[in-house]
Amino acid sequence: MRVITGFAILLIGVLPAAAAERVIGLVSLPEVFGGGPCATFEPEEIPLHASPADGKPIAAIRVDKNWSFAPHGGCDGLKVSVHRGAAKEELPTREFDYEMPGAIAIDRRDGWIKIRLHDGAGWLKPSVVDRFMPLSDLYEEFVGVTSINKSFTARLVSAPGMVRGPILPQVMPSQPVRVAEIRDEWVKVELLNNSVCTAADNGPPEVIATGWLPLHDSNGEPSIWFSSRGC
């Protein structure tokens, strides 16, 4: 009994998050970020609502300053904020491609997407140019440059939800992995000895262990993430 209890304690860290609003993907918003770095575009306001189809918006995403172009080339200065009355705040984002930020999605319902804000959350109705990218698509697109999140540590388990079983290796922050499958709130990964980015010095990545991890940590953050800028 003592051994079983100790092993159960060992695996507590790999149980999925229950209460936190979990990141389910990213949303491209060309209306405020354009179609790419330095791409010229006409900004459009994106209304945010307290719930899907609730009528009057509670806030709006706006471009405060559009790209400025230097005579010698290059651009800078795009500023995007969430406006609530007279107040404004930065919109939390993550890159889904090189210098291409996307809003952080935490829920979907009836054609609406709930995104994370600096203070709370808001619902938007995606336009025809907006694109929702679930975690599964992002991991598939960035295979080879995916790794354990810097804030996450846990042991692999042999099946989703398992709290007893063989002791498998512990994953460490920034350790390279390859995603094999996502099942509900669990992700099956192949743990690699090195990244494709260091293959020239260390040889091609080799699988050293395979197992399951919770898809999110206790704060709702993904347990693994990818490098949007490659190596």
Sequence and secondary structure as in RCSB ss.txt:
>XXXX:A:sequence
MRVITGFAILLIGVLPAAAAERVIGLVSLPEVFGGGPCATFEPEEIPLHASPADGKPIAAIRVDKNWSFAPHGGC
DGLKVSVHRGAAKEELPTREFDYEMPGAIAIDRRDGWIKIRLHDGAGWLKPSVVDRFMPLSDLYEEFVGVTSINK
SFTARLVSAPGMVRGPILPQVMPSQPVRVAEIRDEWVKVELLNNSVCTAADNGPPEVIATGWLPLHDSNGEPSIW
FSSRGC
>XXXX:A:secstr
 HHHHHHHHHTGGGS  SSS    EEEE HHHH SSTT       EEEBSSTT SS SEEEEEEE  EE TTS E
E  EEEEEETTEEEE  EEEEETTEEEEEEEEEETTEEEEE SSSEEEE   TT EEEEHHHHHHHTTTSEEE T
T  EE BSSTT  SS    EE TT EEEEEEEETTEEEEEEESS GGGHHHH S  EEEEEEEESB TTS BSEE
E TT  
